[in-house]
């Protein structure tokens, strides 16, 4: 359990997904066999800290540009199933239905002092030229819907330079210089705007070392940029972080990383909490807003929990998981997986499955599972402590 807590705390610091009731939820599930209470925690921390050595490709070509015309998305978008069940991390594109693994990252820890560590990500990005993935030198990447361009951050941990990379040519279409340093980027659902979260210092820092490391309890987030790529506008807004767990506020977050993301329709942005609800919404100008009606998300995810046809909703983490009817709440099916990630189509879900007979929650991989759980296709090789990586899912 010590090892599990260590890895959990590390992922909390990097992912900003700390449920306040996590310990209670884990204890309530101690009756699970053979996996035990660690399943729920593991479902949230599938990526285990590791530096993955992959061949780095040639440096991208930079094309100076003042206005950027983004390449068109494929129409119709592909919906075939692509798997790589032989390699961990994957060497070939993983995709199913409407979604693909556009990028993945691995974590490693670096000592800052006698009592502090930081987490560094190493990113690999989909390469349409080879049909596989290429390690990148960037500190953060996010692929736009359609898998034609990526937003990339240049620098060391924090960045003041945001680029738009053409995935097919590997040319940087434009660089955007920023006054405030940022640590993450996210494309809007329409693939035309970029949300970049700003910090006064690097957010992925842990107090303590090794098994005793834990989040600092506060965040250095300062605000965010909204970048209209084709329009060429860059707007900055201040937005302080949520208070830490020592606060009396109802909504808190003790993580250093509190990256912002888009609502499903792109009209609002949201910030993660470590409480319930798991996110708070704002207008694009940073004004608080009510949660949009009809939108549901898996905890911490930017993808919809509701099926494309609007009938079904993904349930919470567990073994087994369940899918319910939106209108009635009736269980439509259960699945022997650890976590439901996102809808591939109306009948199938990309999920985190467990290897073997689920006797070890650290042994897991991506699967495609049907609503009733009767069909399951392995999408990625099972990964364990010696091969941890975490995927990013993007609409095709």
N, C-alpha and C positions, 0 to 999 in steps of 0.2 A: 504493500500500500504506500510505503514511503516513496518508491519510484513513481507510482501513479500520481501522488500529490505533487511531486516535483514537476512532472511533465504537464500536469493540469495547470499549475500556477504559471508556468512559462507560456502556455498557450493563452491563458487569460490576459497576460500582459500584452500579447501580440494581437489578440482577436477581439477584445472588448466584449466578451460574452460571459459575464460572471453572474449567474442567477443567485439572488440572495438566499434562496431556499435550497441551494444545491446539496448541502450536507443532509438536510432532512429528506430530500428526494432520494438520495443515495441510500440512506439508512432504511427508508421504507421499502427499498427494493432488494434488501439483503437476502430475501428468500429466493431470488432467482438462482436457478441451477442450469448448467454448471458455471455460468459466466459470473454471476454475483453482482454486487452493487457497482463494481467498476465499469459495467457496461455503459451506464448513462454518462459517466464522466468521459469514457473513451469515445463515445459517439460525438462528443463536442471537441475532442482533441485528437482527431485522427492523424494529424500531421505531427510527428515526433521529431524533436530537434536533431538535425543531421545536415551536414554539408555534402551535397551530391556533386561529384566531379564528373562533368560532361565537357566534351570538346567545344570550345568557343569558336564561333564562326567569324568571318571577316567583319571589320567595323562597318557600320552602316554609312551609306553615302548621304551627305546633307545637301538638300536643295533649298537655297534661300527663297522665302516666299512671304509676301505680305498678306495675300488672300489665298485661302486653301479651298480647293474643290475636292471634296471627299469622293472616293470611288463608290460606285453604286453597289448596293447590297444584292446578292444573288436572288433572282426571281424566276421560278419559285426556289425557295430555300431547300437544300437537300434534307432528307429525312431518314436516310439509311442508317444502319447500325454499324459503327466502326469500333473495334475492340483491339486491345493489346494485352492479352492475358499472360504473356510470357516475360514481360519486362517491368521492373519496378525500380525507379520511376519509368513511366511509359516512354517508348521510343517511337511509337506510331500514334496518330490521332485517335482519340477516344471520343465517340459521339453517338447519340441515340435520339432519333426523332428530331425535335426542334432545338436541342441543346448539344453543345460540344464542350470538351475540356480545352479551353482556349489557351490556358497557361497553368503552370503549377509552380509551387515554391517549396523550399526546404528551409529549416531553421538551424542556426547554430548559435551557441552562447560565446560571448567574449567577456573576459574579466576587465572591469573598469577600475576597481580598487580592491582592497582587502574585503570589503563588505558590499560590493555592488557588481552586477553583471548587466549586460545588454543582449538583446536578441537581434541577430542580423538575418535577413532573408536573402536567399539566392533564387533568382527567378529563371524559369525556362518558358519560352514563348512558342506558340504554334508557328510552323514554317510551311506554308502551302507549297513551296518549291520542292520540298522533300516528303511532305505528308507526315512529318514528325515534329519534334520539338528541338529548339536551339537554346542553349544557355545564353543569357543576356548579361551585359555589364550594368544594367539599370538597377536603381534601388527600389523601384516599384513599377509595375506595368498593369494595364487594364485594356482588354480588347473590346472594341465596339461591337454591338450586334451586327451580324453579317460576316464577321471574321476577316475584314478587309484592312482595318487600321487598328493601331494600338496607341494609347497614350503612355508615354514613358517619362520617368524622372531621372535626370542625370545628376550625379553627385555621389557623396558618401553619406549614407543614412538620411540626411535631409537635403532638400534640393531647392534651388531658385531657378531651375531651368526645366521647362516642360516641353516635350517633343511629341509630334504626331508622326508615327512610323507607319509607312505602307508595308503591310506584311508580305505582299507579293513581290515587291522589288527590293525590300529592305532599305529603301530610301527614307530619310527623315524629311517629310514634306515641309515642316516648319518648326522652329524653336520659339518658344514664348518665354521671355525673361520675366521673373516674378520678383516683386519687392520683398514679399514675406516668404520665408522658407516653409515648404510643404513636405508631407510625408506619405501622402496617398493620393490617388486619382481614381475617378469613377466616371464612366460614360453614362449619359442619359439614355433612357430606353429608346429614344428615336435616333441615337447614334450621332447627334450633332453638337452636343455640349459636353463639357468636361467639368466635373466638380473636384476641386483639389482642396484638401484639408490642411490648414496651416498650424504650425506649432512653434513655440518659442525655443524648445529644445527637443531632443530625440525622445519619442514617447515610450519606446520599448525597453525600459530600464527596470531591473529588479533589485530589491533590497535583499542583501544576504548573498550567500554562495551555495551552489549545489542544491542539496535537498532542502535547505533552509531558505531558499530565495522566494520572494513574494512581491507582488506589485507594490509600488510606493504609496498608493492610496489617493493619488490626485493626478490630474492631467495637465500638461502644458499646452493644450489646444488654445489657439487664439482666434481663429476665424476660418474663412474659406473663400476660394475663388469660384466664380461661375464663368467659364470660358465658352463663348460662342465661336466654334472653330471656323466655320465658313464666313460668319459675319465679322470676325476679327476683333470682337470686344472681349475685354477682360475686366470683370467687376469683382472687387474685394469687399467682404463684409466681416465685421467682427462678430464672433460668437464664442463666449466663454464655455468651458466644459461644464458638465454636470458635477455637482458636489460629490465628495467621497462618501464612503459608507458611515463615517462618523457623524455625518450631517443628520439633522432631523427632518430633512426634506423627504417627501414621499418617493421621488424618483432620484436615484443616485447611481454613481458609477465610480468604482475605485481604480479602474484601469487607466494607465497612462495614454494608451491609444484609444481615442474616441472619434474614429473616422466617420465622416458624414456620407450619406448615400441618397439615392433618388427614390421617390415613391414610384409605384408601378406605372403610373401615367405620366411621370415626369413633371407634374405641376408643383410638387412639394419636395422638400428634402427631409431626412430624418437622422437623428443621432441615437446611438445605442445606449441603453441603460443596463444595469445589472439587477433590475427589479422587474416587476410586472405592472404595466406592460413593458415589453422589452425595447421600446423605442419611443421617442418623442418627435413630433413633426413641426416643421417650420415652413414659412413661405420662402421663396427664393431670396427675399430680402432679409431673412432671419427673424421674422415675426412668428411667435408661437401660433400653432394651428391645431385644430382637432384632428384626430386620426381620420383619414378619408373613409367614407362608408363603402362597404363591399370589398375592401382590400384586406387580405389575410396573408401572412408570411410564416414560413417556418422560423423558429426562434433564431434571431441574428442574421437571417438571410435577406438578400435583396430580391429574391425570386418569389413568385406567387405560390401560395399553398393551395390555391384553388385550380382545379383542372381547366384546360382551355375551353371546354364546353360549359363550365360553370356549375357542374353537378356535384363534384366531389371535393373534399378537402383533406390535405395531409395531416396526420396526427403527430403528436409529440414523439420524442426519442423513446426507445425502449426495445425490448426483445420479448415478445414480438411487438411490432408497430401496428398501427391501424389507420384506415382511411374511412371517413364518414361522409354521409350525404349532407350537402350544404343545407338543404331545406328542412330536414327532419332531425339531423344529428345521429341517425341510425348508422351503425357500423356496416360499411359496404364490403369490407374485407380486411384480413390481417395478414401480415407478412413477417417472415422469420428473418428480419434484418435489424441492424442497430439503429439506423437513422434514415428517414426519408428526406432526400435532398430537393428534388424538383421533378416536375412533370415532363416526360419526354413526349407524350401525346395524351389523349383522353383515357387511355387504358393502361399505360405503363409509366413507371416512376424510376428515375435514377436514384439509387439508394446506396448506403454503406452496408455491405454485407459482411458476414463473419466467415473466416476460413474454417475448413474442416467441419467439425460438429459444434462450432461456436464454443469450444472449451477454453479458448484464450482470446479475450477481447482485443488484445494488441495485434492479433492476426486478422486483418480485414482488408477489403478491397471494394471497388465500385462494382455494382451490379445493376441490371435492368430487371425490375420485378413487376409483375402484373398486379392489378388491384386486388384480386382474390388470393394472391401469393402462390398460385399454382405454376406459374412460369417464371423462371429466373435465368438470366444470361449473364455470364461473367464479362465485365467490361475491362477491368484492369487486373493485373496480377495482385495477389494478396501481399500486403506490406506488413512488416513488423518493426521492431525497434531498430533493426539494422538497415531499414530502407524506407524511412518515413518521408512522405511528401503530401502536400495538400493541394487539391485541384481548385480551379476557378471555372465555373460553368457560365457559358455565354450563349445567347440565342444565335442560331445559325442564319 
